[in-house]
Amino acid sequence: MAMTFSIANQISLQLFNFIIVVETVVIILSMLVPTILFKSLLLIDGDAEIRTTELARIRHDMMTKGIESLEVMALSPTVKAIVVYDLQDQIRKNTLGSFFEQWHAFTANKAGLTMLQGGQQRRALMHALDAERDYLFQLEKNHLASSDDIDEIYSELLLAESLVLDPRNQML
């Protein structure tokens, strides 16, 4: 394109504009065609696709076990809703609408959670995360999932648990 501008004074304005349009079309096509063409030509990595599906299944079943574990606890409806929302967030099940509902409920209640409810929420989350860890342990013990998959999810679970336990975390 720089060469085009170097000859701008030597050719007519109409020819110069035509050259600019042609160069622009060629540049755009050189970006779009490979993007579209390679998507259909290149082979799909079946192992990666299967692993992604398997990880999603394990996360979903793990989250279900965590939510089921809350049934034995005496929780206020507000705390249970918050904990279930947090657990569903592990599998990205929450929609933008549910996020705004949670945000609205939190901001509408100026006092927020009471100290008692905050402790109840923390205990409920720890109880659910413990049930999820037990589920992962049983999967690995019975060789129902690969160790790499279990380790990846387990590390995410430990990170979530560390956020719950962090004394500087002002949200809980």
Backbone as CSV, one residue per row, in Angstrom:
resi,resn,N_x,N_y,N_z,CA_x,CA_y,CA_z,C_x,C_y,C_z
1,MET,0.825,-1.181,0.000,0.000,0.000,0.000,0.876,1.254,0.000
2,ALA,2.036,1.185,0.638,2.928,2.347,0.659,3.393,2.707,-0.742
3,MET,3.557,1.678,-1.567,3.973,1.952,-2.952,2.895,2.722,-3.691
4,THR,1.669,2.479,-3.387,0.566,3.175,-4.048,0.635,4.668,-3.771
5,PHE,0.912,5.016,-2.538,0.995,6.435,-2.201,2.222,7.100,-2.826
6,SER,3.249,6.316,-3.098,4.445,6.903,-3.716,4.206,7.282,-5.177
7,ILE,3.210,6.660,-5.826,2.918,7.001,-7.224,1.654,7.844,-7.365
8,ALA,1.144,8.340,-6.266,-0.115,9.085,-6.281,-0.045,10.317,-7.176
9,ASN,1.069,10.975,-7.233,1.198,12.188,-8.036,1.401,11.889,-9.514
10,GLN,1.707,10.647,-9.869,2.030,10.294,-11.253,0.839,9.717,-12.016
11,ILE,-0.255,9.401,-11.324,-1.428,8.824,-11.995,-2.653,9.694,-11.709
12,SER,-3.697,9.441,-12.479,-4.922,10.235,-12.293,-5.586,9.873,-10.962
13,LEU,-6.402,10.783,-10.462,-7.098,10.591,-9.192,-8.058,9.398,-9.272
14,GLN,-8.721,9.253,-10.414,-9.652,8.143,-10.578,-8.917,6.800,-10.533
15,LEU,-7.775,6.690,-11.194,-6.990,5.457,-11.175,-6.422,5.199,-9.771
16,PHE,-6.003,6.252,-9.102,-5.479,6.118,-7.740,-6.568,5.565,-6.805
17,ASN,-7.794,6.108,-6.876,-8.895,5.618,-6.042,-9.225,4.168,-6.354
18,PHE,-9.169,3.792,-7.632,-9.423,2.410,-8.031,-8.365,1.477,-7.428
19,ILE,-7.123,1.877,-7.473,-6.035,1.058,-6.905,-6.231,0.888,-5.395
20,ILE,-6.614,1.948,-4.704,-6.863,1.879,-3.252,-7.992,0.891,-2.953
21,VAL,-9.078,0.957,-3.714,-10.206,0.044,-3.508,-9.774,-1.398,-3.756
22,VAL,-9.042,-1.644,-4.822,-8.575,-3.001,-5.134,-7.669,-3.515,-4.028
23,GLU,-6.741,-2.711,-3.568,-5.848,-3.132,-2.493,-6.624,-3.434,-1.208
24,THR,-7.610,-2.604,-0.919,-8.424,-2.823,0.283,-9.182,-4.143,0.185
25,VAL,-9.773,-4.402,-0.978,-10.512,-5.661,-1.177,-9.568,-6.856,-1.049
26,VAL,-8.378,-6.767,-1.641,-7.407,-7.868,-1.557,-6.985,-8.120,-0.107
27,ILE,-6.761,-7.077,0.640,-6.353,-7.235,2.047,-7.474,-7.879,2.861
28,ILE,-8.679,-7.401,2.672,-9.813,-7.956,3.425,-10.041,-9.417,3.047
29,LEU,-10.002,-9.714,1.759,-10.175,-11.104,1.325,-9.054,-12.003,1.845
30,SER,-7.854,-11.475,1.902,-6.737,-12.297,2.397,-6.887,-12.613,3.882
31,MET,-7.678,-11.832,4.595,-7.946,-12.139,6.006,-9.169,-13.038,6.157
32,LEU,-10.205,-12.814,5.375,-11.451,-13.554,5.533,-11.414,-14.958,4.933
33,VAL,-10.870,-15.091,3.737,-10.897,-16.390,3.052,-10.185,-17.474,3.866
34,PRO,-8.967,-17.264,4.353,-8.347,-18.333,5.147,-9.135,-18.657,6.416
35,THR,-9.701,-17.643,7.025,-10.470,-17.873,8.245,-11.660,-18.789,7.965
36,ILE,-12.375,-18.523,6.921,-13.555,-19.325,6.575,-13.136,-20.672,5.983
37,LEU,-12.164,-20.654,5.095,-11.735,-21.864,4.399,-11.066,-22.856,5.345
38,PHE,-10.190,-22.385,6.216,-9.481,-23.289,7.127,-10.428,-23.961,8.106
39,LYS,-11.482,-23.257,8.477,-12.443,-23.848,9.419,-13.069,-25.104,8.824
40,SER,-13.323,-25.098,7.522,-13.928,-26.273,6.891,-12.889,-27.289,6.420
41,LEU,-11.668,-26.852,6.141,-10.651,-27.766,5.631,-9.880,-28.515,6.714
42,LEU,-9.593,-27.830,7.803,-8.776,-28.447,8.846,-9.595,-29.448,9.645
43,LEU,-8.938,-30.514,10.040,-9.594,-31.563,10.796,-9.856,-31.117,12.228
44,ILE,-10.955,-31.608,12.785,-11.304,-31.317,14.168,-10.526,-32.276,15.052
45,ASP,-9.971,-31.744,16.135,-9.257,-32.585,17.093,-10.293,-33.309,17.949
46,GLY,-10.551,-34.558,17.613,-11.578,-35.337,18.294,-11.290,-35.532,19.767
47,ASP,-10.022,-35.759,20.116,-9.663,-35.960,21.522,-9.977,-34.724,22.358
48,ALA,-9.651,-33.569,21.818,-9.919,-32.324,22.548,-11.421,-32.107,22.705
49,GLU,-12.176,-32.433,21.674,-13.627,-32.266,21.740,-14.246,-33.228,22.757
50,ILE,-13.769,-34.461,22.766,-14.261,-35.451,23.727,-13.886,-35.040,25.146
51,ARG,-12.655,-34.534,25.321,-12.206,-34.113,26.652,-13.053,-32.945,27.156
52,THR,-13.350,-32.007,26.291,-14.179,-30.867,26.673,-15.565,-31.335,27.118
53,THR,-16.133,-32.270,26.380,-17.444,-32.821,26.740,-17.370,-33.561,28.067
54,GLU,-16.317,-34.331,28.265,-16.153,-35.098,29.502,-15.970,-34.164,30.703
55,LEU,-15.163,-33.105,30.543,-14.981,-32.138,31.624,-16.299,-31.464,31.984
56,ALA,-17.092,-31.130,30.972,-18.390,-30.490,31.220,-19.319,-31.448,31.970
57,ARG,-19.299,-32.721,31.610,-20.142,-33.702,32.292,-19.730,-33.860,33.751
58,ILE,-18.417,-33.959,33.990,-17.922,-34.118,35.358,-18.281,-32.890,36.191
59,ARG,-18.073,-31.698,35.638,-18.406,-30.465,36.364,-19.897,-30.415,36.705
60,HIS,-20.733,-30.794,35.745,-22.177,-30.765,35.979,-22.563,-31.739,37.087
61,ASP,-22.069,-32.971,37.014,-22.389,-33.963,38.040,-21.841,-33.544,39.399
62,MET,-20.660,-32.942,39.406,-20.046,-32.464,40.648,-20.898,-31.353,41.267
63,MET,-21.342,-30.419,40.425,-22.178,-29.327,40.911,-23.496,-29.861,41.457
64,THR,-24.065,-30.854,40.796,-25.310,-31.468,41.257,-25.118,-32.083,42.639
65,LYS,-23.999,-32.782,42.844,-23.707,-33.371,44.165,-23.579,-32.276,45.220
66,GLY,-22.952,-31.170,44.867,-22.809,-30.059,45.807,-24.152,-29.476,46.196
67,ILE,-25.036,-29.287,45.229,-26.360,-28.735,45.512,-27.181,-29.733,46.330
68,GLU,-27.091,-31.017,45.995,-27.810,-32.044,46.766,-27.354,-32.064,48.219
69,SER,-26.082,-31.795,48.442,-25.560,-31.831,49.816,-26.145,-30.718,50.678
70,LEU,-26.666,-29.676,50.054,-27.249,-28.563,50.810,-28.593,-28.930,51.441
71,GLU,-29.228,-29.988,50.918,-30.556,-30.369,51.404,-30.540,-30.775,52.873
72,VAL,-29.408,-31.270,53.371,-29.339,-31.709,54.775,-29.098,-30.542,55.723
73,MET,-28.819,-29.375,55.165,-28.531,-28.213,55.999,-29.788,-27.361,56.169
74,ALA,-29.910,-26.766,57.330,-31.022,-25.838,57.591,-30.550,-24.444,57.187
75,LEU,-30.901,-24.049,55.960,-30.453,-22.760,55.425,-31.641,-21.849,55.189
76,SER,-31.409,-20.565,55.370,-32.455,-19.609,55.016,-32.575,-19.606,53.486
77,PRO,-33.755,-19.313,52.970,-33.944,-19.309,51.510,-32.981,-18.354,50.789
78,THR,-32.686,-17.221,51.406,-31.771,-16.247,50.803,-30.378,-16.841,50.661
79,VAL,-29.892,-17.437,51.730,-28.545,-18.016,51.708,-28.489,-19.186,50.738
80,LYS,-29.514,-20.028,50.750,-29.519,-21.180,49.845,-29.499,-20.719,48.392
81,ALA,-30.267,-19.694,48.072,-30.297,-19.177,46.693,-28.928,-18.657,46.284
82,ILE,-28.242,-17.968,47.178,-26.916,-17.431,46.871,-25.918,-18.566,46.667
83,VAL,-25.966,-19.566,47.524,-25.023,-20.685,47.428,-25.283,-21.495,46.157
84,VAL,-26.550,-21.753,45.861,-26.873,-22.487,44.624,-26.397,-21.697,43.411
85,TYR,-26.595,-20.383,43.431,-26.116,-19.536,42.329,-24.602,-19.674,42.177
86,ASP,-23.875,-19.622,43.295,-22.418,-19.746,43.245,-21.988,-21.111,42.721
87,LEU,-22.678,-22.152,43.122,-22.334,-23.492,42.657,-22.644,-23.649,41.165
88,GLN,-23.750,-23.085,40.723,-24.093,-23.166,39.300,-23.116,-22.370,38.444
89,ASP,-22.479,-21.411,39.049,-21.497,-20.613,38.323,-20.282,-21.449,37.923
90,GLN,-20.061,-22.568,38.594,-18.944,-23.450,38.249,-19.093,-24.019,36.844
91,ILE,-20.318,-24.174,36.396,-20.537,-24.735,35.056,-21.094,-23.678,34.102
92,ARG,-20.994,-22.438,34.522,-21.464,-21.308,33.713,-22.937,-21.469,33.331
93,LYS,-23.728,-21.961,34.276,-25.153,-22.182,34.040,-25.950,-20.910,34.243
94,ASN,-25.397,-19.966,34.963,-26.110,-18.729,35.258,-26.168,-17.840,34.030
95,THR,-27.323,-17.290,33.815,-27.517,-16.395,32.677,-27.251,-14.952,33.109
96,LEU,-27.228,-14.084,32.147,-27.067,-12.664,32.452,-28.254,-12.173,33.274
97,GLY,-29.430,-12.694,32.966,-30.629,-12.323,33.727,-30.530,-12.742,35.187
98,SER,-30.015,-13.964,35.433,-29.884,-14.416,36.824,-28.804,-13.612,37.553
99,PHE,-27.776,-13.182,36.807,-26.764,-12.326,37.424,-27.394,-11.015,37.880
100,PHE,-28.212,-10.407,37.013,-28.851,-9.138,37.375,-29.838,-9.316,38.521
101,GLU,-30.512,-10.475,38.579,-31.407,-10.742,39.706,-30.622,-10.785,41.012
102,GLN,-29.493,-11.493,40.999,-28.651,-11.581,42.192,-28.118,-10.199,42.569
103,TRP,-27.662,-9.469,41.566,-27.112,-8.139,41.815,-28.180,-7.213,42.378
104,HIS,-29.378,-7.276,41.792,-30.470,-6.432,42.267,-30.865,-6.794,43.699
105,ALA,-30.949,-8.086,43.970,-31.320,-8.519,45.325,-30.271,-8.063,46.340
106,PHE,-29.016,-8.112,45.952,-27.943,-7.707,46.860,-27.935,-6.203,47.075
107,THR,-28.129,-5.435,46.004,-28.088,-3.973,46.135,-29.386,-3.411,46.711
108,ALA,-30.517,-4.092,46.497,-31.791,-3.616,47.041,-31.818,-3.751,48.553
109,ASN,-31.167,-4.773,49.059,-31.094,-4.984,50.497,-29.844,-4.261,50.988
110,LYS,-30.009,-3.036,51.430,-28.855,-2.192,51.793,-28.010,-2.809,52.909
111,ALA,-28.646,-3.548,53.790,-27.902,-4.134,54.899,-27.069,-5.323,54.450
112,GLY,-27.422,-5.925,53.316,-26.704,-7.100,52.856,-27.040,-8.284,53.749
113,LEU,-26.163,-9.258,53.743,-26.370,-10.411,54.611,-25.961,-10.063,56.032
114,THR,-26.690,-10.597,56.982,-26.303,-10.400,58.376,-25.056,-11.224,58.645
115,MET,-24.421,-10.974,59.772,-23.224,-11.751,60.140,-23.562,-13.234,60.226
116,LEU,-24.742,-13.531,60.774,-25.173,-14.919,60.909,-25.361,-15.559,59.537
117,GLN,-25.999,-14.825,58.607,-26.209,-15.348,57.266,-24.892,-15.490,56.508
118,GLY,-23.964,-14.561,56.735,-22.657,-14.654,56.091,-21.912,-15.904,56.537
119,GLY,-21.969,-16.197,57.832,-21.345,-17.415,58.334,-22.045,-18.650,57.801
120,GLN,-23.378,-18.586,57.719,-24.157,-19.696,57.182,-23.808,-19.933,55.710
121,GLN,-23.630,-18.862,54.970,-23.269,-18.977,53.562,-21.890,-19.622,53.416
122,ARG,-20.953,-19.182,54.221,-19.594,-19.729,54.176,-19.607,-21.230,54.505
123,ARG,-20.335,-21.614,55.562,-20.425,-23.025,55.947,-21.102,-23.849,54.853
124,ALA,-22.152,-23.298,54.255,-22.867,-24.016,53.197,-21.968,-24.217,51.976
125,LEU,-21.243,-23.172,51.598,-20.324,-23.308,50.464,-19.237,-24.334,50.760
126,MET,-18.681,-24.298,51.954,-17.634,-25.256,52.306,-18.191,-26.681,52.320
127,HIS,-19.418,-26.838,52.808,-20.064,-28.149,52.834,-20.268,-28.668,51.404
128,ALA,-20.756,-27.798,50.525,-20.995,-28.190,49.134,-19.685,-28.490,48.411
129,LEU,-18.662,-27.663,48.635,-17.361,-27.907,47.996,-16.742,-29.204,48.504
130,ASP,-16.982,-29.517,49.765,-16.493,-30.773,50.321,-17.185,-31.959,49.636
131,ALA,-18.492,-31.847,49.411,-19.229,-32.901,48.707,-18.721,-33.044,47.267
132,GLU,-18.393,-31.928,46.648,-17.857,-31.970,45.287,-16.487,-32.639,45.261
133,ARG,-15.652,-32.338,46.254,-14.336,-32.997,46.338,-14.492,-34.498,46.542
134,ASP,-15.445,-34.880,47.393,-15.704,-36.310,47.606,-16.130,-36.988,46.307
135,TYR,-16.956,-36.309,45.529,-17.392,-36.853,44.246,-16.187,-37.071,43.325
136,LEU,-15.308,-36.077,43.246,-14.112,-36.223,42.407,-13.225,-37.359,42.899
137,PHE,-13.093,-37.479,44.213,-12.287,-38.551,44.791,-12.856,-39.912,44.399
138,GLN,-14.180,-40.056,44.468,-14.803,-41.329,44.103,-14.621,-41.639,42.614
139,LEU,-14.708,-40.618,41.773,-14.474,-40.825,40.343,-13.069,-41.364,40.089
140,GLU,-12.099,-40.725,40.734,-10.716,-41.153,40.503,-10.447,-42.511,41.133
141,LYS,-10.986,-42.737,42.308,-10.777,-44.009,43.006,-11.328,-45.180,42.189
142,ASN,-12.475,-44.969,41.562,-13.114,-46.021,40.770,-12.698,-45.994,39.295
143,HIS,-11.735,-45.141,38.963,-11.199,-45.026,37.593,-12.306,-44.729,36.576
144,LEU,-13.205,-43.825,36.940,-14.306,-43.447,36.061,-13.988,-42.205,35.232
145,ALA,-12.856,-41.594,35.493,-12.411,-40.428,34.724,-10.892,-40.403,34.760
146,SER,-10.304,-39.731,33.796,-8.840,-39.674,33.744,-8.309,-38.781,34.864
147,SER,-7.114,-39.094,35.307,-6.481,-38.319,36.378,-6.253,-36.875,35.958
148,ASP,-5.922,-36.659,34.697,-5.703,-35.289,34.219,-6.980,-34.460,34.317
149,ASP,-8.108,-35.054,33.946,-9.383,-34.340,34.030,-9.733,-34.035,35.484
150,ILE,-9.569,-35.028,36.342,-9.874,-34.844,37.766,-8.963,-33.773,38.357
151,ASP,-7.679,-33.812,38.024,-6.734,-32.831,38.572,-7.073,-31.417,38.131
152,GLU,-7.486,-31.268,36.882,-7.838,-29.933,36.383,-9.040,-29.368,37.142
153,ILE,-10.064,-30.182,37.304,-11.259,-29.723,38.006,-10.970,-29.536,39.493
154,TYR,-10.165,-30.433,40.057,-9.829,-30.340,41.481,-9.089,-29.043,41.780
155,SER,-8.189,-28.643,40.886,-7.457,-27.389,41.109,-8.403,-26.192,41.068
156,GLU,-9.416,-26.217,40.182,-10.419,-25.154,40.145,-11.223,-25.129,41.441
157,LEU,-11.530,-26.311,41.930,-12.297,-26.436,43.172,-11.503,-25.897,44.362
158,LEU,-10.221,-26.194,44.398,-9.377,-25.689,45.484,-9.254,-24.173,45.430
159,LEU,-9.198,-23.627,44.238,-9.149,-22.172,44.097,-10.443,-21.548,44.625
160,ALA,-11.572,-22.139,44.273,-12.856,-21.634,44.774,-12.901,-21.713,46.295
161,GLU,-12.408,-22.804,46.836,-12.406,-22.974,48.286,-11.492,-21.949,48.963
162,SER,-10.361,-21.670,48.345,-9.448,-20.682,48.932,-10.073,-19.292,48.935
163,LEU,-10.903,-18.993,47.931,-11.593,-17.696,47.911,-12.633,-17.607,49.020
164,VAL,-13.292,-18.721,49.307,-14.280,-18.732,50.388,-13.587,-18.547,51.735
165,LEU,-12.412,-19.165,51.890,-11.707,-19.126,53.162,-10.890,-17.858,53.382
166,ASP,-10.663,-17.079,52.339,-9.834,-15.882,52.428,-10.456,-14.874,53.393
167,PRO,-9.771,-14.554,54.487,-10.350,-13.630,55.469,-10.483,-12.204,54.931
168,ARG,-9.757,-11.865,53.884,-9.839,-10.511,53.316,-10.937,-10.412,52.268
169,ASN,-11.585,-11.556,51.960,-12.656,-11.544,50.973,-13.876,-10.881,51.604
170,GLN,-14.202,-9.709,51.150,-15.269,-8.931,51.750,-16.656,-9.344,51.278
171,MET,-16.754,-10.191,50.270,-18.057,-10.552,49.724,-18.787,-11.571,50.586
172,LEU,-18.072,-12.360,51.357,-18.735,-13.403,52.150,-18.738,-13.008,53.615
